[in-house]
Structure formats: C-alpha cells, structure tokens
Amino acid sequence: MLKKYFYLVLASFLFLVACSQGLDQLDPNRVTTESFYTNAAELTSAVNAIYASVQANNLVAREYWFLQDLRSDDVASGGGQLETARNQLLIGTHDTNNSVMNAVWQTLFRNIHRANVVIDKAAQAKMDDNLKKRLVGEAKFWRAWSYFELVSLWGGVPLYTEFVKTPAGTAPRATADAVYQVIISDLKTAQTDLPVRYEGANAGRVASGAASAMLGKVYMHRSDYASARTELQKVISSGAYKLVDNYLDNFLEETELNAESVIEIGYSKIGDVNWDGDGNGAGNNETTPRSQEYAAIGWRNCIPSDRLINEFETPTRGDAKEDPRYRMSFYFVGDKFNNDKDVLTEGRVQGNTSRVDGTAAKVSWRKYAAMYKTADTYYTSGINMRLMRYSEVLLMAAECEIEAGNLSGAVTLMNQVRSRTSVAMPPYPTTKFPTSTKDQVFAALVHEKSVELGGEWVRNRDLLRWRSQNKLSKEAFAYFQKGKHELLPIPQQEIDNNDKVDQKDQNPGY
C-alpha cells in the first residue's frame, strides 16, 4: 500500500513539474511589442489605435467636450438630469475623484502610451520610409495634442517620451515648461513630416496645417505671440483651408471634412448603444451621444448660458442686424426640425429656461444636434466632431496681430470671419464695437470668438489664458477661488497608482 502511495505521489510531482515547465513557455502565437510593428500594415494599425482612443467615449465622443464646456461659461445646466460629477465641474465643487475629469486624464495618457509605442518601434518596421515618417509624425502630433490638453488643464504632469514597460516605469510630475518643450518639439516634427492635405481613404488624418495651427495655439498659451503669429501665418498662407459659405455646414453629417476643417474626428451612424469607452473595443459602435446629450428633444443636459445667448448681435439689442449665427447655433421654441416636418413646441423641451433679453425662454444647442434630420428623442449620431476650424485660426491670428500692435490687421482677419456668405455681418468697427484702441479691438475679438466658436471647446482655454495674462475685464465664474480653480486637481487614482506622485504634488486648493 505504501509503495502504491509513493508512486502516486511521485506521479503527481512529475505532473506538476511538467505543468510548471509548460507554463514557463511563451506562446509562439502571442503578439508582443517585439513581434509586432514589423511592416506598414502593423504600424498603420498602431497609429489607427491612437485615433480610436481619441475618438472614444472617454474623450471626443463624450467626456472631452463635457469637461471643456463645463469649465467654460458657454453652458448652463439643462436641469436636474445633469449628473452629479458633471454639475460639480459646472459649479466648481469638483474634487480629485471626479469621474469625468478622471476619464479624460486616463485616456489622454492612453493616447500618449500608444503614440510612444509607435515612435519607439517604428525603426524596426520594414516599409516605405516616407510612409513611416508620416505615421510617426501623426503619432507625435497626437502625443503633443494630448500633452497640451493635460498641461493646459492640470499644469505639470508625468512626462513619458518612451512607452512604459513595467509598473516601475512610472514618472513623477514634470514642470509645465518641460512638458511644453516636448509638445513644441513634437509639433515641429509633425509639421515637417506630415502632408499638406489628405484625400480619399486618408481624409481626416492630421496634416501639417493642423500641426502649425496647434503650434500657434501652444505658443499663445506660452505668451509667445510672435512665434504664434509666425505659425498661424503658415496655415493662412498655405491656401489649404478656407471658410465655407454656409456656417452650419461645420456641424452637419453631410458636410464633413470640408475646406474649413483643420482637425476633425470621425464618427459613423453604426448602432446606438455600447459606445467604445476607451478605444480598446473592436467592433464597438462608431456613434457619438453629443446630440442626445445637448439637443432640444434629447436629454438636454447642457444648455447655452445666458451670457452666450445674449452676446449675439440683434436689433432688439440695438444692433444693425441679427447675426445669422444666432439661429444657426441655437434652437428656439417654434423652430422647425426633422427636415422641417416638425415644429419645436414648449412641451417637447424638458428642463431649465434661459433669460433672453430679460424674458424666460427655452433655448437649446443646434450645433451638432442631429434633430435637423430626425425627430427621434433618443438618437446617437454619426456627426464628426471638429476640434479646430479655420475660423479659429483666423481669430487666433487676429489676437496675435493685436499683441503686435497691428490693429488694422486684426480687424481685417476678424472681418473675414464676419463676411462669410451665410453670415455677412457688418464689418468692424460697429457702433457697439469700435476699433480705435487696443482694448477696443480686443473686446471685439472676445465677442467674435464667442459668437463664432461658442460651444466648440475654445472658450475654456481662452479664459485660462486670458486670466493668466491679466486680460479678463472681470472673472467669468462666481465660484472662482484664486490659487485653486486655475487648474484641475491631479486625479486621486494617479496619486494612488503612481509611486512617484505623492499628495504633496497635488495642485493647490485640493
């Protein structure tokens, strides 16, 4: 009996050893960073994964514009349906665990990780050198864009220029200056290595003009207006972009990737649920819930702020003409929708009212609202999200001209935007907006950016920059605490998971 048990134990031991040895073997079919990135198809796929992360629900499909809008004075709460984490950002009570903020932070670093892998591994790919250079240029653009989002909202952040291979590879907070140096270097490379424009299947990829425009914006945030002016002039003189005649074409599905689009993220009307949260899901739907979140007959979580609504020129406010962008930016009760087959009634619009010229009214966003062609009350759309338009380039360039003392040049650029065929507003100077002094031209610029770019994730960053440069005539937020609300808090999950970031590294006030 003892011999029987001996052989049984011995057999079990040998079996465990064999299993252990088997577990020590690498799966020859497993894809690794060493076995992948070997040819054009694989490197292209890796770059496409960066776009997928940018496109995902945790960024441009949803949380990105919530974070930007709620940190601006372009929006107000649509009502009690606005979730707690979003309302916290709107009223300034957000903390280190805010879920919207954390989703954006995490996915921006996912972009950076994916870009770093492409940049590090491209050398091993056997492929056409020009295509390789272009793909690395795209990766560097998105790394720069992601770091600009981070540094402008959070200040100095952990800086990674190589992809992290182990949990011990985390980085401490770098200074904002160090982060900006990487951004500028990446955008200069992208500017050189990317084509002027893409056609066909590659339409929508970032081009050299996008890199120059982003570089101009970065320099403006560094208060280097001379360098910004040079970069923005490159975009203008390239002839690669122009204002489209119909202002509304910038927000419709049928007129995507038009001549005004500088940076655009693509969506398609494929399915209505199961949005791709982080860009990792193969086969997840390609829609965005923007229309559902903001439209008059949707959830209407955010509505235009009273400040923005009453910023537009109209005869009721003493102006010579109603700015056509007023009606092209917002839906009002009584407007037609669903291919003009339906009329928007008070009962179809839930939530809060606005104050329009002192009168209560329900005003909702028209930009990116799919209800121009549908009456569905639950509708996720395939409308592409435009992250930068040529009109923004012109208005950024106008601010650079103001800083250079070229007031007439700034006015000329602003009037280009106002003279778009479908807008055709009286040129500056106007009775309300004279342009004799630097302060007057700047006031006109602030107005023009509001009515042209309202609800397009520009105002938040302008407020941050103008505040830091002492250009704000008054503070935009009643809740604002100096020394705290200039920056977002470093997410608690970063402090908990990164052994090189400690509570003492947290931004002031949090």
C-alpha positions in Angstrom: 0.0 0.0 0.0 2.9 2.4 0.9 4.5 1.7 -2.5 1.2 2.5 -4.2 1.0 5.9 -2.5 4.7 6.5 -3.2 4.2 6.0 -6.9 1.0 8.1 -6.8 2.8 11.0 -5.1 5.8 10.7 -7.5 3.5 10.7 -10.5 1.7 13.8 -9.1 5.0 15.6 -8.5 6.3 14.8 -12.0 2.9 16.0 -13.5 3.2 19.3 -11.6 6.8 19.8 -12.7 5.8 19.2 -16.3 2.9 21.6 -16.0 5.2 24.2 -14.4 7.7 23.8 -17.2 4.9 24.1 -19.7 3.7 27.3 -18.1 7.2 28.8 -18.4 7.0 28.6 -22.2 6.0 31.6 -24.3 3.0 31.2 -26.6 4.5 31.4 -30.1 1.2 32.8 -31.4 1.1 35.6 -28.9 1.6 39.1 -30.3 4.2 41.2 -28.4 5.8 44.6 -28.9 8.8 42.7 -30.2 6.9 40.6 -32.8 4.5 43.4 -33.9 5.3 46.7 -35.7 7.3 44.9 -38.4 5.6 46.3 -41.5 3.4 49.0 -43.0 0.1 47.4 -42.1 1.0 46.8 -38.5 2.4 50.3 -38.0 -0.6 51.9 -39.6 -2.9 49.8 -37.4 -0.9 51.0 -34.3 -1.4 54.6 -35.4 -5.1 54.0 -36.1 -5.3 52.8 -32.4 -4.3 56.3 -31.3 -7.2 57.8 -33.4 -9.5 55.2 -31.8 -8.5 56.3 -28.4 -9.0 60.0 -29.3 -12.4 59.1 -30.8 -13.6 57.1 -27.8 -16.4 57.9 -25.4 -13.9 58.9 -22.6 -12.6 61.6 -24.9 -14.0 63.3 -28.0 -17.2 61.2 -28.3 -18.4 62.5 -24.9 -16.3 63.3 -21.8 -13.9 65.6 -23.6 -16.5 68.2 -24.5 -18.3 67.9 -21.2 -15.1 68.7 -19.4 -14.3 71.7 -21.7 -17.8 73.1 -21.8 -18.5 72.7 -18.0 -15.2 74.6 -17.3 -16.3 77.5 -19.5 -19.1 80.0 -19.3 -20.6 78.8 -22.6 -23.1 76.4 -21.0 -25.5 76.1 -18.1 -27.3 73.2 -16.5 -30.2 71.8 -18.5 -31.9 70.8 -15.3 -31.9 68.1 -12.6 -30.9 65.5 -15.2 -27.3 66.7 -15.3 -25.4 64.1 -13.4 -23.6 65.0 -10.1 -20.0 64.6 -11.5 -20.8 67.0 -14.4 -22.6 69.5 -12.2 -19.6 69.6 -9.8 -17.4 70.8 -12.7 -20.0 73.4 -13.7 -20.3 74.9 -10.2 -16.6 74.4 -9.2 -17.1 71.8 -6.4 -15.2 69.0 -8.2 -12.6 67.1 -6.3 -9.8 64.6 -7.0 -12.3 61.7 -7.7 -14.5 63.4 -10.3 -15.3 60.7 -12.8 -15.5 62.9 -15.9 -12.1 64.5 -15.2 -10.6 61.1 -14.4 -11.8 59.6 -17.7 -10.2 62.4 -19.7 -6.9 62.2 -17.8 -6.7 58.5 -18.2 -7.5 58.4 -21.9 -5.1 61.2 -22.7 -2.3 59.1 -21.1 -3.6 56.1 -23.1 -3.1 58.2 -26.3 0.4 59.1 -25.1 1.3 55.4 -24.4 0.1 54.3 -27.8 1.9 57.2 -29.5 5.1 56.3 -27.7 5.0 52.7 -28.8 4.7 53.8 -32.4 7.5 56.3 -32.1 9.8 53.7 -30.3 9.0 50.7 -32.5 8.8 52.4 -36.0 12.5 51.8 -36.6 12.0 48.0 -36.7 9.3 48.2 -39.4 10.4 47.2 -42.9 8.4 49.6 -45.1 8.5 52.7 -47.2 10.5 55.4 -45.4 8.1 58.2 -46.4 5.1 56.4 -45.1 7.0 55.5 -41.9 7.9 59.2 -41.4 4.3 60.2 -41.9 3.0 57.7 -39.4 5.5 58.7 -36.8 4.5 62.3 -37.5 0.9 61.5 -36.8 1.9 59.8 -33.5 3.9 62.8 -32.5 1.0 65.1 -33.3 -1.4 63.2 -31.1 1.2 62.9 -28.3 1.6 66.7 -28.5 -2.1 67.3 -28.6 -2.7 65.0 -25.6 0.1 66.7 -23.5 -1.3 70.1 -24.4 -4.7 69.1 -23.1 -3.0 67.9 -19.9 -0.6 70.7 -19.3 -3.2 73.5 -20.0 -5.8 71.9 -17.7 -3.6 70.4 -14.9 -0.2 72.1 -15.2 2.9 69.9 -15.0 2.1 66.2 -15.4 4.1 63.0 -15.5 6.1 63.1 -18.7 6.7 60.0 -20.8 8.6 60.1 -24.1 9.1 56.3 -24.1 6.4 53.7 -23.6 6.2 52.2 -20.1 7.1 48.5 -20.0 6.7 47.7 -16.3 4.7 49.1 -13.3 8.0 50.5 -12.0 8.3 52.7 -15.1 6.0 55.5 -13.9 7.2 59.1 -13.9 7.0 62.0 -11.4 5.3 65.3 -12.2 7.4 67.3 -14.7 7.3 71.0 -14.8 4.9 72.7 -17.2 8.0 74.1 -19.1 9.4 70.6 -19.6 6.0 69.3 -20.9 5.7 72.3 -23.3 9.2 71.6 -24.7 8.1 68.1 -25.7 4.9 69.5 -27.2 6.7 72.1 -29.3 9.3 69.6 -30.5 6.7 67.0 -31.5 4.6 69.6 -33.4 7.7 70.9 -35.3 8.4 67.3 -36.4 4.8 66.7 -37.4 4.7 70.0 -39.2 7.7 68.9 -41.4 6.8 65.2 -41.8 3.0 65.4 -42.5 1.4 66.2 -45.9 -0.4 69.4 -46.6 -3.7 67.6 -47.1 -5.1 64.0 -47.4 -7.6 62.7 -49.9 -9.8 59.6 -50.2 -9.5 57.0 -47.5 -6.9 59.0 -45.6 -9.2 62.1 -45.3 -9.5 63.1 -41.7 -5.9 62.3 -40.7 -4.0 65.2 -39.2 -1.9 67.2 -41.7 0.9 69.7 -41.5 -1.6 72.6 -41.2 -3.0 71.0 -38.1 0.4 70.8 -36.6 1.1 74.5 -37.4 -2.3 75.6 -36.0 -1.7 73.6 -32.8 1.8 75.1 -32.5 0.3 78.6 -32.8 -2.2 77.8 -30.1 0.6 76.4 -27.8 2.8 79.5 -28.3 -0.2 81.7 -27.4 -0.5 79.8 -24.1 3.1 80.4 -23.6 2.5 84.2 -24.2 4.9 83.9 -27.1 2.7 85.8 -29.6 5.4 86.5 -32.1 6.1 82.8 -32.6 2.4 82.0 -32.6 1.9 84.7 -35.3 4.5 83.0 -37.5 2.9 79.6 -37.2 -0.6 80.7 -37.8 0.5 82.7 -40.8 1.9 79.5 -42.3 -1.6 78.0 -42.1 -3.2 81.1 -43.7 -0.7 81.4 -46.5 -0.7 77.7 -47.3 -4.1 78.0 -49.0 -5.0 74.6 -47.7 -8.1 75.9 -45.8 -10.9 78.3 -46.4 -14.1 79.4 -44.7 -17.1 77.5 -46.1 -20.0 79.7 -47.3 -22.6 78.0 -45.1 -21.7 78.4 -41.4 -24.0 75.5 -40.4 -22.1 73.1 -42.7 -19.4 72.9 -39.9 -21.8 70.9 -37.7 -23.7 68.6 -40.0 -23.0 65.0 -41.0 -23.5 65.6 -44.8 -20.8 68.3 -45.0 -18.0 66.7 -43.0 -14.3 67.1 -43.8 -14.9 70.3 -45.6 -12.4 73.0 -46.5 -12.7 74.7 -43.1 -11.9 71.6 -41.1 -8.3 71.7 -39.6 -8.7 68.8 -37.0 -11.7 66.5 -37.2 -12.6 63.3 -35.5 -14.8 60.9 -37.5 -18.0 59.1 -36.5 -20.5 56.9 -38.4 -24.1 56.1 -37.7 -23.5 52.4 -36.8 -25.6 51.4 -33.8 -27.0 53.4 -30.9 -25.5 51.8 -27.7 -22.3 50.2 -26.4 -20.2 53.2 -27.1 -16.5 52.5 -27.1 -15.3 53.9 -23.7 -11.6 53.8 -24.1 -10.8 52.9 -27.7 -10.0 49.3 -27.0 -13.1 47.6 -28.3 -13.0 46.1 -31.7 -16.4 46.4 -33.4 -17.9 48.8 -30.9 -20.2 51.4 -32.3 -18.9 54.5 -34.0 -21.6 57.0 -32.9 -21.3 59.9 -30.5 -24.0 60.8 -28.0 -23.4 64.6 -28.4 -26.8 65.2 -30.0 -28.5 63.1 -27.4 -26.8 64.9 -24.5 -27.4 68.5 -25.7 -30.3 68.6 -28.3 -33.7 70.2 -27.5 -35.5 66.9 -27.7 -32.8 64.8 -26.2 -31.6 64.7 -22.6 -30.7 68.4 -22.8 -28.1 68.0 -20.1 -26.4 71.3 -21.0 -28.0 74.4 -22.5 -26.4 77.6 -23.8 -25.5 80.0 -21.0 -27.4 83.3 -20.7 -24.1 85.1 -21.2 -23.6 83.4 -24.6 -27.2 83.7 -25.8 -27.2 87.5 -25.1 -23.8 88.0 -26.6 -25.1 87.8 -30.2 -25.9 91.0 -32.1 -29.6 91.5 -32.8 -31.8 94.6 -33.5 -33.5 94.1 -30.1 -30.1 94.7 -28.5 -29.5 97.8 -30.6 -27.5 96.3 -33.4 -28.0 96.9 -37.1 -28.7 93.3 -38.0 -29.4 89.9 -36.3 -26.3 87.7 -36.5 -27.4 84.7 -38.6 -25.1 82.6 -36.3 -27.6 83.2 -33.5 -30.2 81.0 -35.1 -27.6 78.6 -36.5 -26.2 78.0 -33.1 -29.4 77.5 -31.1 -32.9 76.0 -31.3 -35.8 78.2 -30.0 -39.3 77.1 -29.4 -41.2 77.5 -32.6 -38.3 76.4 -34.8 -38.7 73.7 -37.4 -36.7 70.5 -37.3 -36.7 66.9 -38.7 -36.3 68.2 -42.3 -38.8 71.0 -41.5 -41.6 68.5 -40.9 -41.9 69.2 -37.2 -42.2 72.3 -35.0 -40.4 72.5 -31.7 -43.0 73.1 -29.0 -42.6 74.0 -25.4 -43.8 70.6 -24.3 -41.1 68.8 -26.2 -38.3 70.6 -24.4 -37.5 69.4 -20.9 -35.5 71.2 -18.3 -34.4 74.7 -17.5 -35.2 78.0 -19.1 -32.8 80.8 -20.1 -33.1 84.6 -19.9 -33.2 86.1 -23.3 -33.3 89.9 -23.3 -34.8 89.6 -19.8 -37.5 87.1 -20.8 -37.7 83.4 -19.9 -37.3 81.1 -22.9 -36.2 77.5 -23.6 -33.1 77.7 -25.7 -31.1 74.6 -26.8 -28.0 73.8 -28.8 -28.3 73.4 -32.6 -24.6 72.8 -33.2 -24.0 69.1 -33.6 -27.7 68.3 -32.9 -29.0 65.6 -35.3 -32.6 66.7 -34.9 -32.3 68.7 -38.1 -33.0 65.4 -39.8 -34.7 63.3 -37.2 -37.5 63.5 -34.6 -36.2 60.6 -32.5 -36.0 61.5 -28.8 -33.1 59.0 -28.3 -30.6 59.4 -31.1 -26.8 58.9 -31.1 -25.3 60.4 -34.2 -22.5 59.9 -36.8 -21.7 63.7 -36.9 -17.9 64.2 -36.9 -16.6 66.4 -34.2 -14.4 69.3 -35.4 -11.7 70.0 -32.9 -10.4 73.1 -34.8 -11.8 75.1 -37.7 -10.1 77.6 -40.0 -12.2 80.4 -38.5 -10.4 79.7 -35.1 -7.0 80.0 -36.9 -8.0 83.4 -38.3 -9.2 84.6 -34.9 -6.1 83.4 -33.1 -4.1 85.2 -35.7 -6.1 88.3 -35.0 -5.2 88.2 -31.4 -1.5 87.9 -32.4 -1.9 91.0 -34.5 -3.4 92.8 -31.6 -0.3 91.9 -29.5 2.0 93.0 -32.3 0.2 96.4 -32.4 -1.2 95.8 -35.8 -4.8 96.7 -35.0 -5.9 97.1 -38.6 -4.6 93.7 -39.5 -6.5 92.2 -36.6 -9.7 93.8 -37.7 -9.2 92.6 -41.3 -8.9 89.0 -40.0 -12.0 89.3 -37.9 -13.9 90.8 -40.8 -13.0 87.7 -42.9 -14.9 85.6 -40.4 -17.9 88.0 -40.3 -18.1 88.3 -44.1 -18.8 84.6 -44.7 -21.6 84.4 -47.2 -24.2 83.0 -44.8 -23.2 85.4 -42.1 -22.5 88.7 -43.8 -22.4 90.8 -40.7 -21.5 94.5 -40.9 -17.7 94.8 -40.7 -15.9 96.1 -37.7 -15.9 98.8 -36.5 -19.5 98.9 -35.5 -21.4 101.2 -33.1 -21.1 98.7 -30.3 -17.6 97.5 -31.2 -15.3 100.4 -32.2 -11.7 99.6 -33.1 -9.7 102.7 -32.4 -7.6 101.3 -29.4 -6.0 98.0 -28.5 -8.6 97.4 -25.7 -11.5 98.1 -28.2 -10.1 95.7 -30.8 -9.5 93.0 -28.1 -13.1 93.5 -26.9 -14.3 92.9 -30.5 -12.2 89.8 -30.7 -13.6 88.4 -27.4 -17.1 89.0 -28.8 -16.3 87.5 -32.2 -14.8 84.3 -30.7 -17.9 83.9 -28.6 -20.4 84.1 -31.4 -18.3 82.2 -33.9 -17.0 79.4 -31.7 -19.5 79.1 -28.8 -19.9 75.6 -27.6 -16.8 74.4 -29.5 -14.4 73.9 -26.6 -12.5 77.1 -27.2 -13.8 79.4 -24.5 -12.5 77.3 -21.6 -8.9 77.6 -22.8 -9.3 81.2 -23.7 -10.4 82.0 -20.2 -7.4 80.1 -18.7 -5.0 82.0 -20.9 -6.6 85.5 -20.6 -6.8 85.1 -16.8 -3.2 84.2 -16.6 -2.3 87.1 -18.9 -4.5 89.6 -16.9 -6.7 90.2 -20.0 -10.0 89.4 -18.4 -12.1 92.5 -17.6 -13.9 90.5 -15.0 -13.9 87.0 -13.6 -16.2 84.7 -15.5 -17.2 82.4 -12.6 -18.8 83.4 -9.3 -17.3 80.3 -7.6 -13.7 81.1 -8.7 -11.1 80.9 -6.0 -7.7 82.4 -6.9 -4.9 79.8 -6.3 -7.3 76.9 -6.8 -9.6 77.0 -9.8 -6.9 77.9 -12.3 -6.1 74.2 -12.6 -7.9 70.9 -12.2 -6.8 68.6 -9.4 -4.4 65.7 -10.1 -6.8 62.6 -10.0 -6.6 60.6 -6.8 -6.2 57.4 -8.9 -2.9 58.9 -10.2 -1.6 59.6 -6.7 -2.7 56.1 -5.6 -1.2 54.2 -8.5 1.9 56.2 -9.4 4.6 55.7 -6.7 6.4 58.7 -7.9 3.5 61.1 -7.4 2.6 62.0 -3.8 -0.1 64.0 -2.1 2.4 66.8 -1.7 2.5 67.0 -5.6 -1.2 67.9 -5.7 -2.3 71.2 -7.2 -3.1 74.0 -4.7 -6.6 74.0 -3.1 -7.2 70.3 -3.4 
